[in-house]
Amino acid sequence: MSRYEFVNPEQLTDDETIWAGDPKSLQDSEWSQVSSNFTNAGYREGITAGKESALQAAFDEGYATVGVPLGRELGVLRGVASALLSFLDKAGGDQHRQELVAELRAINAQLGEIRLSDIAPPDLEAIRHAREHLDAENDEEIDPMETNEELKEKRDMEKLEDMLTQMSAGATEPLSAARPTMDDVRRLKERLRFICGSLEINPQWS
């Protein structure tokens, strides 16, 4: 009687099939699995690195071409207006100077309400991404800016700032829904230029 018995592969369990299989086939299977895992991991890391690189490049471009120039211009206007107001308010003077003080206070108040987001060009990329998330089957008109969580949080924070400004000023009327624009900034700058001209002052505007 033979000491060895031939076993029908169809009668083996799953665990037994693994150990009874061809070692070369098992090795190839493990290699394919490991290779697939590394490929998937590399693919994900590549996508992440690509996104981070694109975001950094977009930030650098926006900072250099939008944030810095607009922020600098707004800062210069606020500085000139504050310096003129401080000078005239302490100096006193005739009726004309008192009128200039009132004008400068109004200009300062309006400049203080302007945010960079009011005068910066719209972030078309963010709006485009927000639109992509809109439900195509929803017929209601939805503001695409509200579908982006970051933009929505920023808008909510700005509304809260408006409420605090109104409360601190003791205003009884609701704030206007219209936000300042770049045209408003230009008009305020022209008003400052006129005041500087009447006082024979030539500040550095840039």
ABEGO torsion letter per residue (X at the ends): XBABBBBBAAABBAAAAAAABBAAAAAAAAAAAAAAAAAAAAAAAAAAAAAAAAAAAAAAAAAAAAAAAAAAAAAAAAAAAAAAAAAAAAAEEBAAAAAAAAAAAAAAAAAAABBAAAABBBBAAAAAAAAAABBAABABBBBAAAABAAAAAAAAAAAAAAAAAAAAAGBABBBBABBBBAAAAAAAAAAAAAAAAAAGBBBBAX
